[in-house]
Amino acid sequence: MSKTITLNHITKIEGHASLNLKIEKGKVQVCELSSTEGARYFEGILLQKRFFEAHEISSRICGICSCAHTICASMAIEDALNMNVSEQTVHLRELITLGERIRSHATHLYFLALPDYLGYESALSMLPKYKTAIVRAIKMTKIGNIMIRVIGGRDLHPVSNTIGGFLKLPSNDSLKKLKADLKSIKPDADATVKLFLSLKQRNFDRKVDYMSLTNPNKYAILTGTLKSETSNFDKKDFHDHINEYRAPYNTANFLVKDGNPVRVGALARFNNNSSQLSKDARSFLKKSGLKLPNYNPFNNNLAQAIELVHCIDYSIKLLNSMEIVPETISRLRQIPTKAGHGIGAIEVPRGTLWHEYSIDDKGIITAANIITPTVQNLKAMEDDIRNYVPLVLDMPKDKVVIEIEKLIRSYDPCFSCSTHFLKVNWK
């Protein structure tokens, strides 16, 4: 008996995606997960632009992930220029990144993932019964936005960060207020973990290599080496391990590491770096009974919830030790430039983000390469669906569809970020 399942519009994800499944005698014969976003070719748009424009232009790839692209592009250009930045700049960039992770995780967990588990179509339909939970999510999202606005200049597409530092520094008074705001949502993060600990997860362990940054000194955000179960490597060597390819049915690229699929994201970070979580986050991890390394993609939701606790704790720790001091940045157009090649690799809500640029001796971008977490997860996501569907085929078709969407949403994919590519041959 054959069965076809076509999802022309997968709901409650960032961007738009579709799925084509054909099943015969309980076996999946065709499984094609594709983005339905139009290709926007940001890498092509960046060509021939000046080096100090990369972070401004690339932030427009996605409103949800704008901070991630801004920071990663800045770091890649600084790498190409062999430019070092101050510790203050690093910490401010970490805070922007953490603010984006707080708002992103809160949005995904409550508005995209949670309705599936509670049997609702949307968070709006949950409101009469779960108002407290929805208000909790809104509070955390709001504080994440405030973090980005205070440090980056505005909630979306921050403008203060630039090559070499910050055009405008936040005041110490604003950081003091920010610390109080973060303390006010710590109980909400704790409640989020408890809520997701109470949800029953599907037992679906499928071993796939995981990858994230790792840093011996802290839970990696902006710096470190790339660690997985099968290899460790520096960002400069990533072309030796990572390869992208295009499937004929998809406008997004697929990616393999050393020839095999890979998973990135909160659960991958836990597999590599759980000992560096904050004290309270480690306590929740212990209570969860989550065995690491963990290969169940559904547990990425719980990992995000626990990461919320860590992000708040680490942000408060950074703010406790910060005292803003004035810094002068040379006028960007007067910075002497030389030909160079640079790579940025940072951890963002959905996993590791890559930016890579070559510039000539006039500071003009001659090549650009951007690899988002969703691109890295796409092959594992598709293979997960292929292996998961036979386990739920005894359910009614509408329930099977919900289970498939729940699996896809556990990755927290951002298809808006996955279809802007115009690849070049890097040598």
N, C-alpha and C positions, 0 to 999 in steps of 0.2 A: 504494500500500500504506500502510495507516494503522498507527500504533503508539501505545500509551498507556503512559506510565511514571508510576507513582504511588509516591511515597516518603512513607509515612504517618509515619515517624519518622526524621528525619535524625540520624545518630549523630555523636558526637565534636564537639559544639558546646555552647555555654552556653545552656541552656534547650531548648525544644522547637519544631521547625518541620516543615513538610511541603511537598511540591512536587507539583503536578499538571501533567503534560506530555501534550499530544496532538500527534502528528506525522503529517503526510500528505505523501506523495511527497517525503520528505526535508526538508520545511519545518515549522517549529514553528508550529502554529496556536493552541495554548493554552499559556501558561506562567504558572502562578500559584504564587508562593512565599509561604507564609503561616506566621505563628506560630500554634502550637496552645496557647500559654499563655493562661490565663484573664485577662481584663482585671481589674486591681486598683485602678485609679483613684486613684493616689497624689496626683494634682493635686487631686482632690476632697477627699481626706483632709486635705490641707494647709490648705484653706480654713477660716477662723475660728480657726486656731491662732495662738499668739503668735510674734512674729518670731524669737525665739531657739530655737524648736522646729523650724524648717525643716530645719536640717542634721542633726538627730537623726532625724527621721522619714524624710527622703528617703534616708538611708543604707540603710534597710531595703529599698529597691527591689531591691537585689542584693547578695549576699555577696561576689561576685567584684569588683564595682565600688564597694564601700561607701565607700572613701576618696574616690573621685572625686566622688560625690554630696555627701559631707560638706563637702569643700573648696569645690566649686562653689556649693553653696547658701549657705555662709558668705559667700563673696565677693559673691554677688548681693544678699544682705540688707545687707551693708556698703555696697554701691553705692546701695541704696535709702535708707540712712541717711546717705549722704555721709560715711562713716567711713573714715579711713585707718588702716592697721596698720603696725607697725614692720617694718624690714628683716629683723629676726630672725624675725618671724612668717612673712614671705614665704619665707625660706629653709627654715624648718621645714616649711612646707606643701609646698614643692618636694620636700623629702626624702621626705615621706609619699607624694606622688604618684609619685616615682621608685621607691620601694619597691614600690608596687602594680604599676607597669609591669614591674619586674624579675620579680616572681612571676607576673604574668599572661602575659608573653611566654614565660617558661620553660615554663609549663604548656601554653600553646597549641602552641608549637613541638614539644615532645617528646611530649606525651600526646595531642594532637588531630591535628596535621598530619603528623608524621613517620611514623606507621604506614602512611599511604597510600603514601608514597614507597618504603618498604622492603617493602611487600607483606604487612603484618600487619593483623589485625583491631584490635589494641589494643596499648598500650604494655606491658601485662602479658604478652602473648604474645611480645613482643620481648625480654623480660628474659633468657632463657638466652643469647642471642647478643649482646645490646646492653646488658649490665648497666652497663658504664662510662658509657654515654650516659644511662641512666635515673638513675643515681646523681648524675651531673652536674646533671641537671634538678632533682632533689630538693634538692641543695645550694643552687642559685640561688633556688629557691622559698623555702627555709627562711630564707635571709638577707633576702630581700624581706620576709618576715613579721616577722623580727626588727626591721628598720628601722621598720616600721609600729608594732610594739609599743613600741619604745624611745621613739618620738616621739609616737605617737598614743594610747598607753595600753593597747591590745590589738590583736591581729592583724586582727580584723574589726570593722567599725563602731566606728572609733576614737572615744575619748571626751575626749581632751585638747584638741583643737581646738574653738574656739567663736567666736562673734561677737566680733571685736576682738582675738583673740590666742589664747593657750593657758591653760587652767585649771591645768595642771601642766607645768612645763618639764623636759626631760631633763637629766640631770647631764652635766657635761663628761667625766667618766670613762666614762659609757655611750656617749657619742659617739666617744670615743677607741677604745673596743672595737669599735664599729660600723665605724669606718674600717678596722680590721684585718680584720674579717669581709668587708668589701667587697673588699679587696685579695686575700683568699683565694679569691674566686670569679672574679677577672679571668681566669685561665687557662681557666676553664670557659666564660666568655662567648666568648673567642677561639676555643676549640674548637667552640663552637656555630656560629659564622660559617663556619668551615672545613667543618664537616659540611654546612651548607645550601648552601655554594658547590659542593659535590660532587654535589648532587642535580640531576637533569635536569628543567628546567621546560618546560612547554608554551609554544610560541610562539603567544601569543594577545594581540595588541595591539588594543585597542578604545578609541578615544579618548573619554574621558569627563572632564569638568571635575573637578578635584581642589581641595580646600579644607583649609586649616589656619590656625592662628594663626601669625603671623610677628612677630618682634621684632628690631629692628636691633641689639640689644645681646647677644643670646644665642639659642640654640636654644629656641624658645618653649615654655613649659609652662603658666604661669598668666596671662600678660598678653601683649597685642599686638593687632594688627589682623587681620582675616580676609582672607586672600589666596587667590586662585584664578587660573586662567589667564585668566579673563574679567572679573574684577572684584576690587577691593579695597574693603573697607568696615569701619567701626567697629562694634563689637558693638551699640551703641545703634541702629544702622540696620538690624538684621538682618531686621525685618519687611518692609523694602522689597525684600529679596532672597529670603527663604526662605518657602516655603509648604508646609504639611502637608495631606494629604488621606487619606481612608479608602477603601480598596478593599472591595467587598462580601464578598470571600472571606477577609479578613484581620482579625485583632484588633489588629494593629499598624498604625500610620500609615505612609504613604509620604511622602517629602519631595522637593521639587524646589527648586533654586536658580535664580532668574531663569528659571523655567519648564522647566529641564532637570535631568536626574539629576546627582548629584555623588558623588565618592568622598572619604572621609576615612580617616585611619589613618596607619600608619607610612610607607607609600609616598607618600602625599600630603605628609606632613611632609618627606620627602626631596626631593620635587619643589620644595618651596618653600624649604627651610632647610638643604640638605646642606652648604653651606659653613661652617655653624656647629657641625657635629658635632665631637666631640673628635678629636684628632690620630690616635689609633689607629683610631677609627671611620672617619674619612676615608680612611685607608690601606686598610682593608678594602673600602670602597666603590670605591676606585680599582682594586683587584685584581679585584673582581667583574666589572668591565667594564659595569656597569649604566649605560645611557645615560639621562640625565635631561633633560627630564621623561619619565617612564616610564608607560605605559598598560597594562601587563600585570598584572592583579590577582594572578596567581600569585606575582609578585615581592614581594608584601606580606610573605610569610614571610621572605624574605632581608632585607628592610628591618627587620623586627622583630629578627632575629638581630643585625644590625649595631647597631641601637638599644640592645640589651642592653649592648654594649661602651660606647656613649656614656653610658648611664644610670649605669653603675658609675663611669666616669671623672669624670662631672660631680658625682656624689654625693661622691666622694673630694675633689674640688676644693672643694666647698662646706664639707665638714667640716674641711678644712685651714685655712679662713679663719674658722671659727666659734669663738666663745668665749661661752657662754651667760651672759647677764646677767639679773638678776631684773627682771621686768616686772609691773606691777599693772594688773589689768583691773577696771574699775568693775563693781559688782554689776549684772548684766544687767537685772534687773527695775527698777533705778533709773535706767537710761539714759534721758534725755529723748528721746522719739520724736516724729516728725512724719510726716505722710503722705508717701509716696515710692514710687518705682518703680526697681527695680534689675535688672541683668542680669549674670550670670557666664558666662564662656566660657573653658574651659580645655582643654588637651590631655590626654587619658587614653589608656589602652592602645589602644583601638579607634578613636580619632579625637577630634573636638571634641565636648565635652559642653556643653549650654546649660541654665542655670537662670534663670528670670525670675519676679520677685515684685512685687506691689503690696501696700503696707501702709497702713493708715489712721493717723490721728493718735494712736491708742491702741496702736499696734504690733501690730494684728491683721492677719493675711494675708487680703487680699480677692481675690487672684487668683494663680494659680500655673501655670507653664508649664515643662515639662521636655522637652528634645529630646536623645535619646541618639545616639551614633554609628551604631548598627545601624539606627535609623530613617532616618538620612541615607544610609546605604549601600544600603538595601533595594531601591530602584528600579534602581540601577546593577547590583546583584547579580542581580535578576530579568532585566534586559535582557542581561546577560552570559551567563546560562544560555541564553536564547533564541538568542543568536548563536553560542554555543559548541557546543551539541548537534549541529547539522548537521555539524560537523567531526569528530565521533567516532562517527557512526551506523554506520560500517562495522565497529565493534567488537561483540562479543557483548553482550547486554543487561546482564549483571552488570558488565562492564567500563565500559559507558556510565554506569551508576549510580555506580560508583566515581569516574569522571572528574567527574561533576556534583557529587558530595559534596566532592571535592577542591577544586573551584572555590569552592563555598560556604564551606568551611572556611578558604580563603586569606584571606577577609575577617575571620576571627576573630569571627564575629557573637555577640552576647549577646542572645538573644531574651527572656531573663528581664527585661532592661531595656527592652524595646520595647513592652510591652503594658499600661502603667499609666496611660494618658492619659485625661483628661477636659478637653477643650479649652474655652477661653473665647474670646470675641471681644475681642481687644486693640485698643484705640483710642488 
